[in-house]
């Protein structure tokens, strides 16, 4: 996975947004945490993994992939906020054996732990847990990167169109 490139692209997008909206001197950390939690909920809703009362299937993989990379955007952005984009990202990406629902709940916990600590270890654990969720959802690193590149471009277009 090309995390260096993803961080670089995210930093460019973040700078563009902050300059366009006059947010260079704002502390956006908590807003980005909330945005990540909302995106995580949107992803869970598309997977329908928790909807035991429904027989409706999950959304198409393309929809799930787009929601998934929205979370990647905010995780990278939070890492940039804490100056973690240049760290060694040797991650233990062994497949997880928990259910998708359990992995979502674990990520909510990891987001909260990172919000409170803002430390490197908790950030890496959050990133690792999120990447493992991608594996549970059948998303390869190659698919995630391609979707990230595409969504990054869409996000720039949205800024140009006053999204």
N, C-alpha and C positions, 0 to 999 in steps of 0.2 A: 504494500500500500504506500502511496506517495503522500504521506502526511505533511512533509515539508511544503510540497506544492499546494496542498489543500489549505494549510495555514496561510501561505502567502496570498492565495486567492481570496481567502476570507478576510484577511487584513486589508486588502485593497477595497473590498466591498464595504467593510466596516468604516474605513476612512471616508469613502465616497458618501455613504449615508450620513455620517456625523458632520461632514462639511456641508452637505446639502441642507441639512436640517439644523445647523448651528449648534451641534451637540458636543463639540470638541472638549468643552470644559465640564461636561456632565458626567456623573458617576452612573453608568448604565448597567452595572453588575446585577442589581436586583431585578431590573426590568428584563434583562436577558435570561435570568434564572426563571422568572415567571413565563417568559416566552417559550423556553425549553419545556417547562412543565405542561403548558398548553399544547405544544406540538406533540409531546409524548402522549397526551390524552387523545389527540386527534388520530395519531397512529394506532393506538389501542382500539379506538372506535372503528377504524377501517379494518383491522384484523378480526374484530368481533370475538376475540379469544375469551373474553370474560362473559359474553352474553349467553349464559347457559339456558336462558328461557326462550331463545330464538333458534329457528332452524335455517335462517337466512345465511348464506355463505359469506365469507370475507370478501372484501373488494378485490378487484383484479390486481395482479402483482404490480402493474405499472402505477396504480394509485398508491399502493402500500409503499413502493419504492420512493415515490415523490414525497410522501409524508415522512418517510424514514430520513431522507437527506435533509429535510427541514430541521430535524433534530441534530444532524451532523453540523449544519451551519451554526446553530446556537452553541453547541458544545465547543466547537473550534473558537467561536467568538468569545466565549467565557475564558478559554485558555489564553487567548490573546489579552484579554483584560488583566489577567494575572501574570502576564509575561512568560507563559509556558510554551510558546510556540517553537523555541529552539532547544527543547529538552531531548534527551535520548528516549525515543519511544519504542523500546523493545518491550512489547506487550505479550503477556501470556494469553494467547487466543485459543486455548483449548476449547472445544465445543462444550457447552454447558449441558447439564443433564436435567435442569429444572424445566418446568412448563413455561410456555410463553407468558401466561398470566403471572407466574412467580417472577419471571425475569423483568417484566414491567414494574412490578412492585419493588423489586431490588433496585432498579434504576431510580425510581422515585426516592428511595432511601439514599442512594449515592448522590443524587442531585442535592438533597438536603444536607448531607454530610459535607459536601464540597462548598455549598453556600456558607455554611458556618465556619469552615476551616480556611478556605481559600488556599489550601496547600497542594503541593505537587502530587503527593501520594494519592490524595482523594480525587484529584483531577484525573490522574492516570487510571484509577479504579473505575471512575465514571465512564471514561472513554472506552476502556476495555469492556465493561458491562454492556455498553451500547453497541459495540461492535459484535459482541456475542449475541445480542438480540437480533442483529441483522442475520447472523447465521441461523438462528431459530426460525426466522421468517423466510429463509431460503434465498437470501441476498448475498451474492458473492462480492468480494472486494472490488472486482473489476466492474460489476454492475453498479455498485455504490459510487465508485469514482466517476464513471460516465454520467450517472444521474446527478452527481454533485456538480460536475462541470456544466451540464445543461441547465440546472436550476440556478447556478451562479449567474449565468447569462440572462436568464429570465428575471432574476432579481435586479440586475442592472437596468434591463428594459423597463421594469416596473418603476424604478426610480426616475427614469427619463420621462415616463408617462404620469408622474405625480401620483403614484400608487398610495 
